[in-house]
Amino acid sequence: MAEIIDFAEIQEARRKARARIPERENLERAVQLMRENLAAVAAEMADAPREEQAELLTRVERLVAMIRYGMRMLGEPAAARWNAGG
């Protein structure tokens, strides 16, 4: 029994996969920049006066949430473990 293969579907799937590569690279770069920003905020917080620490903590929380979201979008398994606290 023969199976009919729709080459148009296969070609379309390949085209879509190739189009996603630049998007993935951009997302990976964005997550890396957020990680660097998080490290900078953490370093700033070490010497920050008490009255500035609440604002810095808010920035940390937002960055962590965005990094976690980006990791999930990238399909990184560490995002699930990080979300679970481990």
Distance bins in CASP14 RR format, pairs under 12 A and 6 or more apart:
PFRMAT RR
TARGET T0000
AUTHOR 0000-0000-0000
RMODE 2
METHOD distances of the structure
MODEL  1
5 11 0 0 0 0 0 1 0 0 0 0 0
6 12 0 0 0 0 1 0 0 0 0 0 0
6 13 0 0 0 0 0 1 0 0 0 0 0
7 13 0 0 0 0 0 1 0 0 0 0 0
7 14 0 0 0 0 0 1 0 0 0 0 0
8 14 0 0 0 0 0 1 0 0 0 0 0
8 15 0 0 0 0 0 1 0 0 0 0 0
9 15 0 0 0 0 0 1 0 0 0 0 0
9 16 0 0 0 0 0 1 0 0 0 0 0
10 16 0 0 0 0 0 1 0 0 0 0 0
10 17 0 0 0 0 0 1 0 0 0 0 0
11 17 0 0 0 0 0 1 0 0 0 0 0
11 18 0 0 0 0 0 1 0 0 0 0 0
12 18 0 0 0 0 0 1 0 0 0 0 0
12 19 0 0 0 0 0 1 0 0 0 0 0
13 19 0 0 0 0 0 1 0 0 0 0 0
13 20 0 0 0 0 0 1 0 0 0 0 0
14 20 0 0 0 0 0 1 0 0 0 0 0
14 21 0 0 0 0 0 1 0 0 0 0 0
15 21 0 0 0 0 0 1 0 0 0 0 0
16 23 0 0 0 0 0 1 0 0 0 0 0
17 23 0 0 0 0 0 1 0 0 0 0 0
17 24 0 0 0 0 0 1 0 0 0 0 0
18 24 0 0 0 0 0 1 0 0 0 0 0
19 25 0 0 0 0 0 1 0 0 0 0 0
20 26 0 0 0 0 0 1 0 0 0 0 0
20 27 0 0 0 0 1 0 0 0 0 0 0
20 73 0 0 0 0 0 1 0 0 0 0 0
20 74 0 0 0 0 0 1 0 0 0 0 0
21 27 0 0 0 0 0 1 0 0 0 0 0
21 28 0 0 0 0 0 1 0 0 0 0 0
22 28 0 0 0 0 0 1 0 0 0 0 0
22 29 0 0 0 0 0 1 0 0 0 0 0
23 29 0 0 0 0 0 1 0 0 0 0 0
23 30 0 0 0 0 0 1 0 0 0 0 0
23 70 0 0 0 0 0 1 0 0 0 0 0
23 73 0 0 0 0 1 0 0 0 0 0 0
23 74 0 0 0 0 0 1 0 0 0 0 0
24 30 0 0 0 0 0 1 0 0 0 0 0
24 31 0 0 0 0 0 1 0 0 0 0 0
24 70 0 0 0 0 0 1 0 0 0 0 0
24 73 0 0 0 0 1 0 0 0 0 0 0
24 74 1 0 0 1 0 0 0 0 0 0 0
24 75 0 0 0 0 1 0 0 0 0 0 0
24 76 0 0 0 0 0 1 0 0 0 0 0
25 31 0 0 0 0 0 1 0 0 0 0 0
25 32 0 0 0 0 0 1 0 0 0 0 0
25 74 0 0 0 0 0 1 0 0 0 0 0
26 32 0 0 0 0 0 1 0 0 0 0 0
26 33 0 0 0 0 0 1 0 0 0 0 0
26 70 0 0 0 0 0 1 0 0 0 0 0
26 73 0 0 0 0 0 1 0 0 0 0 0
26 74 0 0 0 0 0 1 0 0 0 0 0
27 33 0 0 0 0 0 1 0 0 0 0 0
27 34 0 0 0 0 0 1 0 0 0 0 0
27 66 0 0 0 0 0 1 0 0 0 0 0
27 67 0 0 0 0 0 1 0 0 0 0 0
27 69 0 0 0 0 0 1 0 0 0 0 0
27 70 1 0 0 1 0 0 0 0 0 0 0
27 71 0 0 0 0 1 0 0 0 0 0 0
27 72 0 0 0 0 0 1 0 0 0 0 0
27 73 1 0 0 1 0 0 0 0 0 0 0
27 74 1 0 0 1 0 0 0 0 0 0 0
27 75 0 0 0 0 0 1 0 0 0 0 0
27 76 0 0 0 0 0 1 0 0 0 0 0
28 34 0 0 0 0 0 1 0 0 0 0 0
28 35 0 0 0 0 0 1 0 0 0 0 0
28 67 0 0 0 0 0 1 0 0 0 0 0
28 70 0 0 0 0 1 0 0 0 0 0 0
28 71 0 0 0 0 1 0 0 0 0 0 0
28 73 0 0 0 0 1 0 0 0 0 0 0
28 74 1 0 0 1 0 0 0 0 0 0 0
28 75 0 0 0 0 0 1 0 0 0 0 0
28 76 0 0 0 0 1 0 0 0 0 0 0
29 35 0 0 0 0 0 1 0 0 0 0 0
29 36 0 0 0 0 0 1 0 0 0 0 0
29 70 0 0 0 0 0 1 0 0 0 0 0
29 74 0 0 0 0 0 1 0 0 0 0 0
30 36 0 0 0 0 0 1 0 0 0 0 0
30 37 0 0 0 0 0 1 0 0 0 0 0
30 63 0 0 0 0 0 1 0 0 0 0 0
30 66 0 0 0 0 1 0 0 0 0 0 0
30 67 0 0 0 0 1 0 0 0 0 0 0
30 69 0 0 0 0 0 1 0 0 0 0 0
30 70 1 0 0 1 0 0 0 0 0 0 0
30 71 0 0 0 0 0 1 0 0 0 0 0
30 73 0 0 0 0 1 0 0 0 0 0 0
30 74 0 0 0 0 0 1 0 0 0 0 0
31 37 0 0 0 0 0 1 0 0 0 0 0
31 38 0 0 0 0 0 1 0 0 0 0 0
31 63 0 0 0 0 0 1 0 0 0 0 0
31 64 0 0 0 0 0 1 0 0 0 0 0
31 66 0 0 0 0 1 0 0 0 0 0 0
31 67 1 0 1 0 0 0 0 0 0 0 0
31 68 0 0 0 0 1 0 0 0 0 0 0
31 69 0 0 0 0 1 0 0 0 0 0 0
31 70 1 0 1 0 0 0 0 0 0 0 0
31 71 1 0 0 1 0 0 0 0 0 0 0
31 72 0 0 0 0 0 1 0 0 0 0 0
31 73 0 0 0 0 1 0 0 0 0 0 0
31 74 1 0 0 1 0 0 0 0 0 0 0
31 75 0 0 0 0 0 1 0 0 0 0 0
31 76 0 0 0 0 1 0 0 0 0 0 0
31 78 0 0 0 0 0 1 0 0 0 0 0
31 79 0 0 0 0 1 0 0 0 0 0 0
32 38 0 0 0 0 0 1 0 0 0 0 0
32 39 0 0 0 0 0 1 0 0 0 0 0
32 67 0 0 0 0 1 0 0 0 0 0 0
32 70 0 0 0 0 0 1 0 0 0 0 0
32 71 0 0 0 0 0 1 0 0 0 0 0
32 74 0 0 0 0 0 1 0 0 0 0 0
33 39 0 0 0 0 0 1 0 0 0 0 0
33 40 0 0 0 0 0 1 0 0 0 0 0
33 63 0 0 0 0 0 1 0 0 0 0 0
33 66 0 0 0 0 0 1 0 0 0 0 0
33 67 0 0 0 0 1 0 0 0 0 0 0
33 70 0 0 0 0 0 1 0 0 0 0 0
34 40 0 0 0 0 0 1 0 0 0 0 0
34 41 0 0 0 0 0 1 0 0 0 0 0
34 59 0 0 0 0 0 1 0 0 0 0 0
34 60 0 0 0 0 0 1 0 0 0 0 0
34 62 0 0 0 0 1 0 0 0 0 0 0
34 63 1 0 1 0 0 0 0 0 0 0 0
34 64 0 0 0 0 1 0 0 0 0 0 0
34 65 0 0 0 0 1 0 0 0 0 0 0
34 66 1 0 1 0 0 0 0 0 0 0 0
34 67 1 0 1 0 0 0 0 0 0 0 0
34 68 0 0 0 0 1 0 0 0 0 0 0
34 69 0 0 0 0 1 0 0 0 0 0 0
34 70 0 0 0 0 1 0 0 0 0 0 0
34 71 0 0 0 0 1 0 0 0 0 0 0
35 41 0 0 0 0 0 1 0 0 0 0 0
35 42 0 0 0 0 0 1 0 0 0 0 0
35 60 0 0 0 0 0 1 0 0 0 0 0
35 63 0 0 0 0 1 0 0 0 0 0 0
35 64 0 0 0 0 1 0 0 0 0 0 0
35 66 0 0 0 0 0 1 0 0 0 0 0
35 67 1 0 0 1 0 0 0 0 0 0 0
35 68 0 0 0 0 0 1 0 0 0 0 0
35 70 0 0 0 0 0 1 0 0 0 0 0
35 71 0 0 0 0 1 0 0 0 0 0 0
35 82 0 0 0 0 0 1 0 0 0 0 0
36 42 0 0 0 0 0 1 0 0 0 0 0
36 43 0 0 0 0 0 1 0 0 0 0 0
36 63 0 0 0 0 1 0 0 0 0 0 0
36 67 0 0 0 0 0 1 0 0 0 0 0
37 43 0 0 0 0 0 1 0 0 0 0 0
37 44 0 0 0 0 0 1 0 0 0 0 0
37 56 0 0 0 0 0 1 0 0 0 0 0
37 59 0 0 0 0 1 0 0 0 0 0 0
37 60 0 0 0 0 1 0 0 0 0 0 0
37 62 0 0 0 0 0 1 0 0 0 0 0
37 63 1 0 1 0 0 0 0 0 0 0 0
37 64 0 0 0 0 0 1 0 0 0 0 0
37 66 0 0 0 0 1 0 0 0 0 0 0
37 67 0 0 0 0 1 0 0 0 0 0 0
38 44 0 0 0 0 0 1 0 0 0 0 0
38 45 0 0 0 0 0 1 0 0 0 0 0
38 56 0 0 0 0 0 1 0 0 0 0 0
38 57 0 0 0 0 0 1 0 0 0 0 0
38 59 0 0 0 0 1 0 0 0 0 0 0
38 60 1 0 0 1 0 0 0 0 0 0 0
38 61 0 0 0 0 0 1 0 0 0 0 0
38 62 0 0 0 0 1 0 0 0 0 0 0
38 63 1 0 1 0 0 0 0 0 0 0 0
38 64 1 0 0 1 0 0 0 0 0 0 0
38 65 0 0 0 0 0 1 0 0 0 0 0
38 66 0 0 0 0 1 0 0 0 0 0 0
38 67 1 0 0 1 0 0 0 0 0 0 0
38 68 0 0 0 0 0 1 0 0 0 0 0
39 45 0 0 0 0 0 1 0 0 0 0 0
39 46 0 0 0 0 0 1 0 0 0 0 0
39 60 0 0 0 0 0 1 0 0 0 0 0
39 63 0 0 0 0 1 0 0 0 0 0 0
39 64 0 0 0 0 0 1 0 0 0 0 0
39 67 0 0 0 0 0 1 0 0 0 0 0
40 46 0 0 0 0 0 1 0 0 0 0 0
40 56 0 0 0 0 0 1 0 0 0 0 0
40 59 0 0 0 0 1 0 0 0 0 0 0
40 60 0 0 0 0 0 1 0 0 0 0 0
40 63 0 0 0 0 1 0 0 0 0 0 0
41 47 0 0 0 0 0 1 0 0 0 0 0
41 48 0 0 0 0 1 0 0 0 0 0 0
41 52 0 0 0 0 0 1 0 0 0 0 0
41 53 0 0 0 0 0 1 0 0 0 0 0
41 55 0 0 0 0 1 0 0 0 0 0 0
41 56 1 0 1 0 0 0 0 0 0 0 0
41 57 0 0 0 0 1 0 0 0 0 0 0
41 58 0 0 0 0 1 0 0 0 0 0 0
41 59 1 0 1 0 0 0 0 0 0 0 0
41 60 1 0 1 0 0 0 0 0 0 0 0
41 61 0 0 0 0 0 1 0 0 0 0 0
41 62 0 0 0 0 1 0 0 0 0 0 0
41 63 1 0 0 1 0 0 0 0 0 0 0
41 64 0 0 0 0 0 1 0 0 0 0 0
41 67 0 0 0 0 0 1 0 0 0 0 0
42 48 0 0 0 0 0 1 0 0 0 0 0
42 53 0 0 0 0 0 1 0 0 0 0 0
42 56 0 0 0 0 1 0 0 0 0 0 0
42 57 0 0 0 0 0 1 0 0 0 0 0
42 59 0 0 0 0 1 0 0 0 0 0 0
42 60 1 0 0 1 0 0 0 0 0 0 0
42 63 0 0 0 0 1 0 0 0 0 0 0
42 64 0 0 0 0 0 1 0 0 0 0 0
43 56 0 0 0 0 0 1 0 0 0 0 0
43 60 0 0 0 0 0 1 0 0 0 0 0
44 52 0 0 0 0 1 0 0 0 0 0 0
44 53 0 0 0 0 1 0 0 0 0 0 0
44 55 0 0 0 0 0 1 0 0 0 0 0
44 56 1 0 0 1 0 0 0 0 0 0 0
44 57 0 0 0 0 0 1 0 0 0 0 0
44 59 0 0 0 0 1 0 0 0 0 0 0
44 60 0 0 0 0 0 1 0 0 0 0 0
45 52 0 0 0 0 1 0 0 0 0 0 0
45 53 1 0 0 1 0 0 0 0 0 0 0
45 54 0 0 0 0 0 1 0 0 0 0 0
45 55 0 0 0 0 1 0 0 0 0 0 0
45 56 1 0 1 0 0 0 0 0 0 0 0
45 57 1 0 0 1 0 0 0 0 0 0 0
45 58 0 0 0 0 0 1 0 0 0 0 0
45 59 0 0 0 0 1 0 0 0 0 0 0
45 60 1 0 0 1 0 0 0 0 0 0 0
45 63 0 0 0 0 0 1 0 0 0 0 0
46 52 0 0 0 0 0 1 0 0 0 0 0
46 53 0 0 0 0 0 1 0 0 0 0 0
46 56 0 0 0 0 1 0 0 0 0 0 0
47 53 0 0 0 0 0 1 0 0 0 0 0
47 56 0 0 0 0 0 1 0 0 0 0 0
48 54 0 0 0 0 1 0 0 0 0 0 0
48 55 0 0 0 0 1 0 0 0 0 0 0
48 56 1 0 1 0 0 0 0 0 0 0 0
48 57 0 0 0 0 1 0 0 0 0 0 0
48 59 0 0 0 0 0 1 0 0 0 0 0
48 60 0 0 0 0 0 1 0 0 0 0 0
49 55 0 0 0 0 0 1 0 0 0 0 0
49 56 0 0 0 0 0 1 0 0 0 0 0
50 56 0 0 0 0 0 1 0 0 0 0 0
50 57 0 0 0 0 0 1 0 0 0 0 0
52 58 0 0 0 0 0 1 0 0 0 0 0
52 59 0 0 0 0 0 1 0 0 0 0 0
53 59 0 0 0 0 0 1 0 0 0 0 0
53 60 0 0 0 0 1 0 0 0 0 0 0
54 60 0 0 0 0 0 1 0 0 0 0 0
54 61 0 0 0 0 0 1 0 0 0 0 0
55 61 0 0 0 0 0 1 0 0 0 0 0
55 62 0 0 0 0 0 1 0 0 0 0 0
56 62 0 0 0 0 0 1 0 0 0 0 0
56 63 0 0 0 0 0 1 0 0 0 0 0
57 63 0 0 0 0 0 1 0 0 0 0 0
57 64 0 0 0 0 0 1 0 0 0 0 0
58 64 0 0 0 0 0 1 0 0 0 0 0
58 65 0 0 0 0 0 1 0 0 0 0 0
59 65 0 0 0 0 0 1 0 0 0 0 0
59 66 0 0 0 0 0 1 0 0 0 0 0
60 66 0 0 0 0 0 1 0 0 0 0 0
60 67 0 0 0 0 0 1 0 0 0 0 0
61 67 0 0 0 0 0 1 0 0 0 0 0
61 68 0 0 0 0 0 1 0 0 0 0 0
62 68 0 0 0 0 0 1 0 0 0 0 0
62 69 0 0 0 0 0 1 0 0 0 0 0
63 69 0 0 0 0 0 1 0 0 0 0 0
63 70 0 0 0 0 0 1 0 0 0 0 0
64 70 0 0 0 0 0 1 0 0 0 0 0
64 71 0 0 0 0 0 1 0 0 0 0 0
64 79 0 0 0 0 0 1 0 0 0 0 0
64 82 0 0 0 0 1 0 0 0 0 0 0
64 83 0 0 0 0 0 1 0 0 0 0 0
64 85 0 0 0 0 0 1 0 0 0 0 0
65 71 0 0 0 0 0 1 0 0 0 0 0
65 72 0 0 0 0 0 1 0 0 0 0 0
65 79 0 0 0 0 0 1 0 0 0 0 0
65 82 0 0 0 0 0 1 0 0 0 0 0
65 83 0 0 0 0 0 1 0 0 0 0 0
66 72 0 0 0 0 0 1 0 0 0 0 0
66 73 0 0 0 0 0 1 0 0 0 0 0
66 79 0 0 0 0 0 1 0 0 0 0 0
67 73 0 0 0 0 0 1 0 0 0 0 0
67 74 0 0 0 0 0 1 0 0 0 0 0
67 76 0 0 0 0 0 1 0 0 0 0 0
67 78 0 0 0 0 0 1 0 0 0 0 0
67 79 0 0 0 0 1 0 0 0 0 0 0
67 82 0 0 0 0 1 0 0 0 0 0 0
67 83 0 0 0 0 0 1 0 0 0 0 0
68 74 0 0 0 0 0 1 0 0 0 0 0
68 75 0 0 0 0 0 1 0 0 0 0 0
68 76 0 0 0 0 1 0 0 0 0 0 0
68 78 0 0 0 0 1 0 0 0 0 0 0
68 79 1 0 1 0 0 0 0 0 0 0 0
68 80 0 0 0 0 1 0 0 0 0 0 0
68 81 0 0 0 0 0 1 0 0 0 0 0
68 82 1 0 0 1 0 0 0 0 0 0 0
68 83 1 0 1 0 0 0 0 0 0 0 0
68 84 0 0 0 0 0 1 0 0 0 0 0
68 85 0 0 0 0 0 1 0 0 0 0 0
69 75 0 0 0 0 0 1 0 0 0 0 0
69 76 0 0 0 0 0 1 0 0 0 0 0
69 79 0 0 0 0 1 0 0 0 0 0 0
69 82 0 0 0 0 0 1 0 0 0 0 0
69 83 0 0 0 0 0 1 0 0 0 0 0
70 76 0 0 0 0 1 0 0 0 0 0 0
70 78 0 0 0 0 0 1 0 0 0 0 0
70 79 1 0 0 1 0 0 0 0 0 0 0
70 82 0 0 0 0 0 1 0 0 0 0 0
70 83 0 0 0 0 0 1 0 0 0 0 0
71 77 0 0 0 0 1 0 0 0 0 0 0
71 78 1 0 0 1 0 0 0 0 0 0 0
71 79 1 1 0 0 0 0 0 0 0 0 0
71 80 0 0 0 0 1 0 0 0 0 0 0
71 81 0 0 0 0 0 1 0 0 0 0 0
71 82 1 0 0 1 0 0 0 0 0 0 0
71 83 0 0 0 0 1 0 0 0 0 0 0
72 78 0 0 0 0 1 0 0 0 0 0 0
72 79 1 0 1 0 0 0 0 0 0 0 0
72 80 1 0 0 1 0 0 0 0 0 0 0
72 81 0 0 0 0 0 1 0 0 0 0 0
72 82 0 0 0 0 1 0 0 0 0 0 0
72 83 0 0 0 0 1 0 0 0 0 0 0
73 79 0 0 0 0 1 0 0 0 0 0 0
76 82 0 0 0 0 1 0 0 0 0 0 0
76 83 0 0 0 0 0 1 0 0 0 0 0
77 83 0 0 0 0 0 1 0 0 0 0 0
77 84 0 0 0 0 0 1 0 0 0 0 0
77 86 0 0 0 0 0 1 0 0 0 0 0
78 84 0 0 0 0 0 1 0 0 0 0 0
78 85 0 0 0 0 0 1 0 0 0 0 0
78 86 0 0 0 0 1 0 0 0 0 0 0
79 85 0 0 0 0 0 1 0 0 0 0 0
79 86 0 0 0 0 0 1 0 0 0 0 0
80 86 0 0 0 0 1 0 0 0 0 0 0
END
